[in-house]
Amino acid sequence: MITLPSEISTSSAMFLLAVVQALLLLVLAPLFSGISRMIRARIQSRRGPGVLQDYRDIAKLMKRQNILPENAGWVSKCMPYVLLSSTLVVAMGLPLFTRISPFGAGGDLITAVYLLALFRFFFSIAGLDSNSTFSSLGASREVTLGVLVEPILMLALLVIALIVGSTNFGVISTTLASSWQYPIATLMALVACAFAVFIEMGKIPFDLAEAEQELQEGPLTEYSGPALALIKVGLSLKSMVVAAIFVSVLLPFGSAESLTLSAVIFGVIFFFIKLLVAYVIACVIENSLARTRFMLTGKFTRVGFGISVLAFVFYLTGL
């Protein structure tokens, strides 16, 4: 009888957990998108679509024909798969249910930031690839939003990494669950991260996730059929992943400290409760604000960047 070393069996179990949690987020991403739309409709005194409407839309699109412009290149054809694969790798590396990153290669803060940047990069250049004026405007809008938001998220996460002494998600999660060495700097960094996550989830006044006729989804005007279905799943998954970064890595309370079955099951339940609370709070804040001109977005993002800079200053002063 051949016995495998414990290190190999443990690594195999962790990789399996990484795959399972990524697929679980992929399957549930349209559901949370539907919950968000339902809450928005209820707050606005509308009936709105059901929570399963996104699944029905995706099923309809999967039955239709893929149509792309004649002058579309490889970027337009590859974009849906890049969106899904990049977010799935980030989802695999997050310590969602445990305080250990199940996929070490993708469980690094810098890797996750670059993968999310790759998501936005391909989403933007796909709008330029079709040579459509409307798509190009949407792509320019997406690039501008990335330039305004990504520095906030990167600086805030950098402060937390400096406090913890590591860029590994598992180490950050474990350290924040035990103690805050620089409480004021950590709190300010969490506020800045929450600000950036709110924007990345596509919320008012910065975005509107169901504005298919507006510039936000301009890069998608040339897509149809299964490709459009994959893109919609990718956008929902990205919103879910960035929210998961906040509730699992930065607020790791309730995550499993050991790899026992009962602890992991409790971690799964507690994670989705935290994620649902985050979606509800984001929807309430979203519907408490009015939409504004996109050109004024820079004035709002200055607040978030200022908070992240303050977090860095407090870290340097030892607070």
C-alpha angles and dihedrals in degrees: 000000000000118000122197120225115261091241091059094046092048093049090048091051091049092049090049089051089050092053093045094050092047092051090045091055090046092054095044098042094090089047093056090045088054091048089052092051091047093052090048091051093048093050089050091049093247130130093226129174123314122260090255095052093103091057090052092049092049091048091052093048092049089060095053132083125270110241124181131170116270092242094050113123135204092288093067091047095048098040098088092051093046091052093052097041096048094050092043091055090051090049091052092054098049120100092231102154101014134037091244124081104243093204110044096187091059098030096088124109094224092048091051092049091051092047091052088048089051088053092055093042095056092040089055101043091047086065090054093045094067093056089226116146093216092048091048091054090051090048092051089050092052093049091049092051090050092052090052099043108033096065089056093052094042095049094045092049090045090056091051091047090051091050093049095039095231141072093214113115092219094054091046091050094048094046096048090048092056105038146337109234094188103028100180094044091046092049093049091048090051091051091050091048091050089052092051093044090053090056094044090054088064101248134160133297088030102038144351114220095210098044096118092157095052135077095267091075094033092120088059098057093094095050130090141158122018093349091059090046091054091048092051090050089048093052092049090047092051091052089050094046096051089049089049091053089059099044098038106033102029097031101034097161112136096023118134114267092196135034096245116132095242093049092049092048090051089048091053092051093045092047094055091046090054091045092050091049089051091052092048093049091047091051093049092050091045093055092046090063132068123231114256139191113288091229088067093057091096091063091056095046091053087070093056093044090049090053091051091049089051089051089055091048091050089050091053091050092049098245 
